Amino acid sequence: MIVKRVADLARFSPEKMGKVDIARGETLFIGLNCFEAGQEHAAHAHAGQDKLYFVLEGEAEIRVGDQISSASHGAAAFAPAGVVHSIRNTGSGRLIVMAVLAPPPTAK
């Protein structure tokens, strides 16, 4: 699969963070987390699963463990398995974040 502009796949919801699956393999998952202004993905952790956030568009505050940092286009954050992490749209516009997880989440 080749996608020239991943951010064009983003889908937003006024009620909560939007999610878009981009690719799922046996060992890796890639998706988008799509935030309207003020939306967030609450603090959580994944047992046995590493996560990488990569900001495609917008302004964010990302927490990984005890670290909290502002992030914008091109910034990345890595949350190893078991480490609490969260992300919040701090800008006035939309936020699009690529989320890469290994191994992939189980289907619900």
C-alpha positions as CSV (number, residue, x, y, z in Angstrom):
1,M,0.0,0.0,0.0
2,I,1.3,3.5,-0.9
3,V,-0.4,6.6,0.4
4,K,0.9,9.9,-0.9
5,R,-0.6,12.2,1.7
6,V,-1.6,10.3,4.8
7,A,-3.3,13.3,6.4
8,D,-5.9,13.2,3.7
9,L,-7.3,10.0,5.2
10,A,-8.2,11.8,8.5
11,R,-11.8,11.6,9.8
12,F,-13.0,13.8,12.6
13,S,-15.9,13.6,15.0
14,P,-17.3,16.5,17.1
15,E,-18.0,14.1,20.0
16,K,-14.6,12.3,20.4
17,M,-11.2,11.7,18.8
18,G,-11.6,10.1,15.4
19,K,-9.6,7.0,14.5
20,V,-8.7,5.7,11.0
21,D,-6.9,2.4,10.3
22,I,-4.3,2.8,7.6
23,A,-2.4,-0.6,7.7
24,R,-2.4,-3.7,9.8
25,G,0.1,-6.5,9.5
26,E,1.0,-9.4,11.7
27,T,3.6,-7.4,13.6
28,L,2.7,-3.7,13.1
29,F,-0.4,-1.4,13.1
30,I,-0.6,2.1,11.7
31,G,-3.5,4.4,12.2
32,L,-4.5,8.1,12.6
33,N,-5.8,9.8,15.7
34,C,-7.8,12.8,14.6
35,F,-8.7,15.6,17.1
36,E,-10.9,18.6,16.9
37,A,-9.7,21.6,19.0
38,G,-9.7,20.7,22.7
39,Q,-10.1,16.9,22.2
40,E,-7.7,14.5,23.9
41,H,-6.9,10.8,24.2
42,A,-6.9,10.2,27.9
43,A,-3.9,8.8,29.7
44,H,-3.5,5.0,29.2
45,A,-0.9,2.3,28.8
46,H,-0.6,-0.8,26.6
47,A,0.8,-4.0,28.2
48,G,3.1,-5.7,25.7
49,Q,2.7,-3.1,23.0
50,D,5.0,-0.2,22.0
51,K,3.5,3.0,20.5
52,L,4.9,5.8,18.4
53,Y,3.1,9.1,17.9
54,F,4.1,11.2,14.9
55,V,2.4,14.6,14.5
56,L,1.3,15.3,10.9
57,E,-0.7,18.5,11.4
58,G,-1.6,20.7,14.3
59,E,-0.5,21.5,17.8
60,A,-0.4,18.9,20.6
61,E,0.7,18.3,24.2
62,I,2.0,14.8,24.5
63,R,2.7,13.0,27.8
64,V,4.9,9.9,28.0
65,G,5.5,8.7,31.6
66,D,6.5,11.8,33.6
67,Q,7.5,13.8,30.5
68,I,5.1,16.4,29.0
69,S,6.0,18.3,25.9
70,S,4.4,20.5,23.2
71,A,4.6,19.1,19.8
72,S,3.8,20.1,16.2
73,H,4.3,19.0,12.6
74,G,7.2,16.5,12.4
75,A,7.4,15.8,16.1
76,A,7.4,12.3,17.4
77,A,7.0,10.6,20.8
78,F,7.7,7.0,21.8
79,A,5.8,5.2,24.6
80,P,7.3,1.8,25.4
81,A,5.0,-1.0,26.5
82,G,3.4,-0.4,30.0
83,V,4.3,3.4,30.1
84,V,1.3,5.8,30.5
85,H,0.8,8.2,27.6
86,S,-1.7,10.7,26.4
87,I,-2.2,13.3,23.7
88,R,-4.3,16.5,23.6
89,N,-5.0,19.0,20.9
90,T,-3.8,22.4,22.3
91,G,-4.3,24.4,19.1
92,S,-7.3,26.2,17.7
93,G,-7.4,24.0,14.6
94,R,-7.4,20.2,14.0
95,L,-4.7,17.8,15.1
96,I,-3.7,14.7,13.0
97,V,-1.4,12.2,14.6
98,M,-0.1,9.0,13.1
99,A,0.0,6.2,15.7
100,V,2.2,3.2,15.1
101,L,1.8,0.2,17.4
102,A,3.7,-3.1,17.6
103,P,2.4,-5.6,18.0
104,P,-1.0,-4.6,16.5
105,P,-4.0,-4.1,18.8
106,T,-6.4,-7.1,18.9
107,A,-9.5,-6.7,16.8
108,K,-12.6,-5.7,18.8
